[in-house]
Amino acid sequence: MADRPDQRLVVLIDNRTFIRDCLAQAMRSWAYDVETLPSVEGCADLVSTRGCDLIILWGSSHLDIVADLTVLRGACRSCPVLVICDTAGADAAIKVFELGARGILPTSSNLRILNGVISLILSGGSYVPPDSVITAQRTDPNLPAPPVASLPFTPRQAAIITAIRKGSPNKIIAYDLGMCESTVKVHIRSIMKKLKVRNRTELALKSFELHIGS
């Protein structure tokens, strides 16, 4: 099948052939154009030749991720990067964001979450796994106890907040909650105004601090 001109190009970097091919097949079923590479070598040439909307990097170790992100930051600075790794705790999340990544996703996630995170990043957002925030709060004794939510949110808005924390795009939220996508957008604008945040990532983090959603 020929690529459609409106398809977004995703470059998937993974040294495991079987997993790389399976992930690529899944993303193509979501209507993405996918190019695969076994390593970061050659990524710069591919991006300069074809352009790129998103790079997905699977990292086998912390050192590998740091080294690969350093290369990508120099060679493919304009392209957002999503890191997939076995552990995505608070320390790992902080490090990959310092190195320019726009998201980090643990391998314990399912394909539906991956699809949502890709949509979120392509829409200009960033993604931090909810567990990373929770772990940071539990392990750092200097963090203040999160306050109890006092802002008025409807049950529907609380459900939307929960979905955003899982990385679900608006169209999935609308489908799951039986709403129009335009209505979901209105709710999200209202939620952001109440929480005084500017984007979905800040919304997710602020909702954890205030114990909003589930």
N, C-alpha and C positions, 0 to 999 in steps of 0.2 A: 504493500500500500504506500502510495506517495505521501510525503510529509505535507501537511496542510500549512499554508503560509502563516496562519495564526497560532501554530503550535509553539509552546514555550520549550526551549532547549535546556535539558538537564544533563549535566555531565556527572556520571557516577564513577567514583574511584574506589575500587575494592580489589584486593589481591586474591580473593577466593572466587574462582571462576563460576562455580555452581551458584553461590549466593548472589554474585554480581548479576548473573543472567536471570535469576528468579526475580530479583528486585527490578531489573530493567523491564522485564515482561509485565510486572504489575504496574509500573509507572506508565508504560505505553498503553495499558488498558484504561488509564485515567486521561488519555489523550495528550500525553507529553511526548515530545521528541527526545529520545534518550541516546546519548553516546556513552560508552563504557571504556574505562582505562584500568589497567592493573596497578598503576602507581601515579604519582603526581607528575612524573616525567612525561612530557608530551602534552600536558594540559595547557600550557601557555600557547603552544602552537595551535592546538585545537580551538581555543578560545579566540585567538587572533584571526583564525581563518573563518570560523563559523559564528562567532559571537557566543554568548552564553547567558542564560537567565538565572541559573543556580548550579552550584557545585555541591555534590553530596560526597563527603569523605568518610569512609569507614576507617577507624583507627584501631589497631590491635593492641597498642600500649600507649601510655601517657607520653613517653618519649617520642614515639612515632608520630603521634598527633601533633605535638609541638613542632617537630621538624617539618612535617608536611604543611602545616598551617603557615609556618614561616616562609616556606617556598611559595605557597599560593598567595600570601599577602604581598610578596614582591612581584610575582609574575601575573597574577590575575586579580589585582586589587579592586577592580570595578565590579567583580562578580560576587554576589553573596554566597556564603558557604554554610552548609549544615553538616555538623559532625554527628556521626552515629558511632557509639562505642558501648562496651559492655557495662561500664559504670559511669554514671553521669551525676555524681554528687556535687555538692556546693563548690568544692575546690576545683573540680574539673570544669564546671560551668564558668567560674570566674576566669580561669586560665584561657579557655577557648575564646571567650568574649574579649579578653585583653589582646588576643592575637587576631582579632578581626572577624571571627565567626559570627553569624547571625542566629545560630541556634545549636542546641545539643540535644540529642535524643538517645535514650538507652535502648539496647537491643531487646529489652523486655517489653517494649512497646509493640503494638500490632500495626498492621498495614493501614488500617483506617486512621490511626493517629498520625502515621507518617504522611498520609495524603493530606490531612488537615494542616500539619506543620508546613508542608511544602506550599500549600495555598496561602498560609499566613505569611511566610517569608516572601513569596512572590508578590504579595500585596503590600510589602514594605514593612511588615512587622518582624518581631524577633520571638524566639521561643526558649523558655527556661522550663525544664521539667518540674512539676509541682513538688516532687519529693526532694529536689535540691533545696528549695526554700524551707521546707519543713525540717529537713536534716540540719540546716544551718541554725534554725531557731532552737533545736533541741540540744545541739552540741556546743553552742557558744554561750557560756554563762553570762557574758556581758550584754547579750541582746535583751532588751526590755520585754516583759511579757506583753503579748499582743492584746490590744484593747478589745472590748466587746463591741460588736457592731451596733451602732445606734441610728444609722442612716436608714430611711424608709425604702425598702425594696420589695416589690411584689414577688410572689412565688415564681411567676414567669421570668422576672428579671434575675432572680437568684439562680434559676435553671440555666439562663443564658450565661451568667457569670461562670457557673460550673463548666459549661461546654467550652467557653473560651479558655479556661485553664487547661482543658484537655487538648487544646489546639484545633478544635473544630472550626471550619470556615462557616461563613454565614449561611450558605446554601444547605449545609448539613444540619445546622442548628434549626433552620426553618423547617426542614423536613421532619426532624425528630420531634419538634414541638408543635407541628401542625400549624405553622404560621407562614405568612408571606415573607419573603426575604427583605422586602422594604420595611416591614414591621419590625423585624429583627434589628435592622440598621437604626431605626428610630429609638428602640430600647437601648441599644448600645451607646448611642449619643447621650441619652438621658443618664445612663449609668456612669459614663465618663465624666459628665458634668457634676454628678453628685460626689464622685470620688476625687474630682479635681486631678484627673490624669489625662495624658495626651495620646496614648496608644493602647493596644491590646495587651502588650507585655506589662506595662505599668498597671493596667487594670487587674491583670492576673495576680501580680505581686501584692498590690494594695488589698485585694480581696482576701488574700491569705493573712495579711497582717490584721485585718478586721474580722476574721472568721466568718466571712460571707460565703454562701454557697456550701457545697459539700465535697 
